[in-house]
């Protein structure tokens, strides 16, 4: 139901094309996460970047804040549509 596809794609593209060639574990560590799995989870669309980490991600990967905002808003829009469509389907089934 939740969508993180746009932020996942953005983070992966920026990490892979960055001149520092960060590994997922390396980027996770730079963001203050002990578990290197964090960026893997983000890039697979299992979760998003926490709001408190957005500035750090922006600075490290050279992502413009506007790009981050757009990706997160697109994901939220898909999530909201998924939820509303699911609710509508449930209501129709109850009739």
N, C-alpha and C positions, 0 to 999 in steps of 0.2 A: 504494500500500500504506500509506504513512504518512498520517495524518490530522492536519490543523491547522485544521479547520473551526470548531471552537468558539472557539479563541483568535482566529482571523481575524474572526469575527463580533463578539466582544467588543471587540476593538481598534477595529474600524471604527465600531461603534455609539458607543463612548465618544469617539472622535475627532470624529465628525460632530456629536455633541450637546454637545460641550464649549463653554463660553462663549468661549474663545479662538479657536474655529474654525480649528484647526491644519490646514494642508495636509499632505499626505503627506511632502513634502520638508521642511517646517518641523519636523514631529515627528521625522523621521529625524535632522535636524541637532541638535535638542535632546537626542536620545539619544546623540549623539556619532558618528553615521555620516555620512561624507562623501558617500555616494551616497544621493540622495533616493529611490532605488528600493526601499530596505529596507522601509519601511512598506507600500508597494504590494505587495511580495512576501508580507508577512505577511497583509495583508488579502485577498489572492487565495488564501490557503491553501497557498502554496508552501513556507513555512517558519514556524517559531515564533519567539517572542521568546527570545533567549538568557537563560539563568538569571541571568547577571551583570547583565542590564539590567532585570530584573523590578521591582526597587524603584523605579528611575527612572520606568518606565512607570506604575507605580502612583501615584507622586507627581504626575507631570505630568498624567495623565488623570483622576486622582481615582478610581481603581479600587481597591476593597478587595482586599487580598492574598488573602482567601478566594475572591473571584470569579476572580482569576487562577488560583489553585490548582485550582479546580473545572473551569475551562475546559481547562487543560492535562491534568488527569487524565482528563477525558472523551475528549480527543483520544488520549491514550495508550491508553485502554481500547479504543477503536475500532481503533487501530493494532495492538494486541496481538491482538485478535480476527481482524483481517484476516490477520495473519501466521499465526496458529494454524490458521485455516481453510484457508489456502493450503497449509500444510504437510500438513494432513490430506488434502486433495485429492491432493497429490503421492503420499502414502503409499498411498492407495486406487488410484491409477493404476498403481503399481508391483506391486500384487497381481494 
